[in-house]
Amino acid sequence: MVRELTPLSETELEVLKTLWQQGPGTVREVNQQLSHWAYTTVQTLLTRLERKRYVACDRSGFAHVFRAAVSRDKLVRRRLNDL
């Protein structure tokens, strides 16, 4: 059984787009790309995306590294099907 993805907010989508463009990164690295937001805002959004299973986090190192767990194509297909 395929688990349905929870809908995304526009701000969450912006963070996910950043991960698709730059690849995996720490909160600080993602925040550098989204400099118009506070560090804690980016951290909260990444945590929400992880909880919604759009992002995976590697906690094995000192800094947590986040990566997109859903491809852009999969998300686009899902959104088109929802329409």
N, C-alpha and C positions, 0 to 999 in steps of 0.2 A: 504494500500500500504506500503510495507516494504522499508525503506530508505536504499539505498546502502551505504556501508561504504567506505570512502575515503582510498586510499592505504596508507600504513605506510612506513616510512623510517626505516632503520635498527636501528638507534638510538632511535626512538620512540618505536620500538618494544622492545628494551632492557629495557626501562623504564616501559612499560606495563608488561613485564615478572617479573620485580621486584614487582609490585603491586600484581600480581597473587601469587607470592611466599610469600611475607610478609603480604599481606592484606592491608587495608587502612592505609594511612599515610600522614603526612605533607611533605612539600618539604624537610625539614631538614632530616626527617626519610628516605625518598627515597634517598636523597643525600648521606647518610651514607652508603647505600648499593652500590652506584655508586660513590665511592670516587675518581675515576679517572677523574671525571668531576667537573666543578665549580658549586657552588650552583645556580648561575643565569642560567646556561645551563639547569640544571634539571628543574628549574622553567619554563623556556621557553618551554621545551619539554612537561611538564605537561599541560601547557596552550594550546599548539597545539593539544595535545591528547583530551583535553576537547572540543575544538572547533570542532574536527573531530568526537566527540561523542564516543570515546573509553574509556574515563574517565569521571567520575562525581565528582563534588566538593561540599562539605558541607561547606558553609561559615557562619554557625550560631555561631561558636565559634571564639575565638581570632585568632587561627591558622587555616588556611583552610586545610581540610582533603580531600585527593583525594582517590578515589577507582576505580577499574576497572569496567567499565560499560558493557563490552563485555567479555563473557567467552572465555577461551582458545579454547574450542571445537568449538564454533561458528566461531572464527577467522580462525581456521585450515580448517574447512569445506568451508568457503568462499574462502580461498586461493587455495584449491584444485579445487573448481569449476571454479576459474579463469584460472587455467591451462588448 
